[in-house]
Amino acid sequence: MMAEGLIVRSLGGFYSVESAGSICECRARGLFRKEGITPFVGDFVTFSARDDGTGTVEQIHPRRNCLRRPPENVTK
């Protein structure tokens, strides 16, 4: 079953996606790694859910904003 949700936690390649008041533990498709795309907490995604509460992130919706960290090599 395909559904849409929000990534609320990311840990070791597993993504907790909240949708309709429940949490589905998902993994990202291998295609994302091949294309250099990483899902982040706060991303809205389309995912396929299984009956056992697991699933696969199929698509990452466009981001509306993001926070960037400053470079670590900044000299003061």
Order of alpha helices (4+ residues) and beta strands (2+ residues): beta-beta-beta-alpha-beta-beta
